[in-house]
Amino acid sequence: MKTKYLILGISILGWLMMADCEFPTVEEITKPGEIRIWFNYDLGEGTAFENIVQENDSLKVICTNFRLYNDTNYTDFYQEPDQFRQDRTKAVIFNLLDNKQEYVKIAHGSVPPYEYTKLQFQMSPLDTAFVIGGQKYPLTYQGQGAKTMVSIETEFPIAENQITDIYLTYYVNEGIRRLGDKFYFSTVGDDSTAIGNLQIEQE
């Protein structure tokens, strides 16, 4: 009998606690914003790359692991809005030496509306060699002069129920470095980054 009254008492207490709670209304629920990352690449005018690149030359990379930060808070997003984890098979493959100079969408996701202050993602070569001027050269993205993490610190305002488009350009002549007989792939150039021409648009 005591157990019966104890269960009844706990049930009543729980009901009273729920009655005191204020649940958010439909109007108070925050809707996500959308973010899309658009990417293109440029050999760079007046550089050695521009002069020696041939039609079948190849330097292939993919972009993965997208994340927006505000201080230590962050949110992940991926190549398509319906993705809930990273899937490299959905990542766009770029040949940085074809120099098509057109923007391609590399990421698209829903994120909480917030004033983010940093964008990060991984940009990695697919092979340990590349072909330029018809010749094959070893390529590394580890060690001195190499870096595969893109990190851009600026304001990225994501508004509720709006699409934010971010446009980026990778300058190949800034990112590919030669030290002796080795070539290093990097997302960082002499001016602190090989990623430039940042544009942010909202609709």
C-alpha positions in Angstrom: 0.0 0.0 0.0 2.9 2.4 0.9 4.4 1.8 -2.5 1.1 2.6 -4.2 0.9 6.0 -2.4 4.5 6.7 -3.1 4.0 6.2 -6.9 0.8 8.3 -6.8 2.7 11.1 -4.9 5.6 11.1 -7.5 3.0 11.3 -10.3 1.2 14.3 -8.8 4.5 16.0 -8.1 5.6 15.5 -11.7 2.3 16.8 -13.0 2.6 20.0 -10.9 6.2 20.6 -12.1 5.1 20.3 -15.7 2.2 22.6 -15.1 4.7 25.3 -13.9 6.9 24.9 -17.0 6.4 27.3 -19.8 6.8 25.6 -23.2 7.8 27.8 -26.1 5.1 28.8 -28.5 5.3 28.2 -32.3 6.4 31.8 -32.8 9.3 31.4 -30.3 10.9 28.4 -32.0 13.9 29.6 -34.0 14.1 28.3 -37.6 17.5 27.5 -39.1 19.3 29.5 -41.7 20.9 28.0 -44.8 24.5 28.3 -45.8 26.1 27.6 -49.2 29.8 27.6 -50.0 30.8 28.4 -53.6 34.3 27.8 -54.7 36.5 28.5 -57.7 40.2 28.6 -58.5 42.6 30.7 -60.4 46.2 29.9 -61.6 47.2 33.5 -61.1 48.2 36.0 -63.8 51.8 36.3 -64.8 52.9 33.3 -62.8 54.9 30.3 -63.8 51.8 28.1 -63.5 50.0 30.2 -66.1 52.9 29.8 -68.5 53.6 26.0 -68.2 50.1 24.5 -67.6 49.0 22.2 -70.4 45.6 20.8 -71.3 45.9 17.4 -69.5 47.7 18.6 -66.4 46.1 17.6 -63.1 46.0 18.6 -59.5 42.9 17.1 -57.9 41.5 18.1 -54.5 38.3 17.7 -52.4 36.8 19.9 -49.7 35.3 18.3 -46.6 34.6 18.9 -42.8 32.8 22.2 -43.0 32.3 24.1 -39.7 31.2 27.5 -38.5 32.5 28.9 -35.2 31.7 31.6 -32.7 34.4 31.4 -30.0 34.3 27.7 -28.9 30.8 27.1 -30.1 30.5 25.5 -33.5 28.1 23.9 -35.9 28.9 21.4 -38.7 27.4 21.2 -42.2 28.1 19.1 -45.2 27.9 18.9 -49.0 24.1 18.5 -49.1 21.3 19.7 -46.8 20.0 16.1 -46.2 23.5 14.9 -44.9 23.9 14.3 -41.2 27.5 13.1 -41.3 30.5 13.5 -43.5 30.4 11.5 -46.8 33.5 11.9 -49.0 31.7 10.3 -51.9 29.5 13.4 -52.1 32.4 15.8 -52.1 33.1 17.6 -55.4 36.5 16.8 -57.0 38.4 19.7 -58.5 41.2 19.8 -60.9 42.9 23.0 -59.9 44.9 23.2 -63.1 42.0 23.3 -65.6 41.5 26.9 -64.7 37.8 27.0 -65.7 37.2 30.0 -63.3 33.6 29.2 -62.5 32.0 28.9 -59.1 30.9 25.4 -58.0 28.9 24.7 -54.8 31.0 22.6 -52.4 28.8 22.8 -49.3 25.1 23.4 -48.4 23.6 22.9 -45.0 21.1 24.2 -42.4 22.6 25.8 -39.3 21.3 27.7 -36.3 21.0 31.5 -37.0 23.9 33.1 -35.3 26.7 35.7 -35.8 29.5 33.3 -36.6 33.1 34.6 -36.7 35.1 31.8 -38.4 34.7 29.3 -41.2 36.8 26.2 -41.4 37.0 23.3 -43.8 39.5 20.7 -45.1 40.9 21.1 -48.6 43.1 18.1 -49.5 44.8 16.7 -52.6 43.6 13.3 -53.7 47.1 12.0 -54.8 50.7 12.3 -53.7 51.7 13.5 -57.1 50.5 16.0 -59.7 51.1 16.6 -63.4 52.1 20.1 -64.6 53.7 21.0 -67.9 53.2 17.4 -68.9 55.6 16.2 -66.2 54.7 14.2 -63.0 56.0 15.6 -59.7 55.7 14.3 -56.1 53.4 16.4 -54.0 53.1 16.5 -50.2 50.7 18.2 -47.8 52.6 17.5 -44.6 55.5 19.3 -43.0 57.1 22.7 -43.6 55.1 24.9 -46.0 52.1 22.6 -46.1 48.6 23.1 -44.7 45.2 21.6 -45.7 42.9 23.5 -43.3 41.2 26.6 -44.6 40.4 29.0 -41.8 38.8 32.3 -42.5 38.1 34.7 -39.6 35.4 37.4 -40.4 31.7 37.9 -39.6 29.4 35.3 -41.1 25.9 36.4 -40.2 23.4 33.5 -40.6 19.8 34.8 -40.4 16.7 32.7 -39.6 15.0 31.3 -42.7 17.4 33.0 -45.1 20.1 31.7 -47.4 23.7 32.9 -47.0 26.0 32.4 -49.9 29.8 32.5 -49.4 32.1 32.8 -52.4 35.8 31.9 -52.3 38.7 31.7 -54.7 41.8 29.5 -54.3 44.9 31.0 -56.0 47.0 28.1 -57.1 50.2 30.1 -57.4 49.9 31.1 -53.8 49.2 27.6 -52.5 51.7 25.4 -54.3 55.2 25.9 -53.0 58.5 24.5 -54.1 61.2 23.7 -51.6 64.2 22.2 -53.4 63.0 19.3 -55.5 59.7 18.9 -53.6 56.3 20.6 -54.1 54.0 21.3 -51.2 50.3 21.8 -51.3 49.0 24.5 -48.9 45.9 26.6 -48.3 48.2 29.3 -47.0 50.1 31.7 -49.2 52.7 34.4 -48.7 49.9 36.9 -47.8 48.6 34.6 -45.0 46.2 32.7 -47.2 45.8 31.3 -50.7 42.0 31.7 -50.3 40.8 35.1 -51.4 38.1 37.1 -53.1 35.7 36.5 -50.2 32.1 37.5 -50.9 29.0 37.1 -48.7 25.5 37.4 -50.0 22.1 36.9 -48.4 18.7 36.3 -49.8 
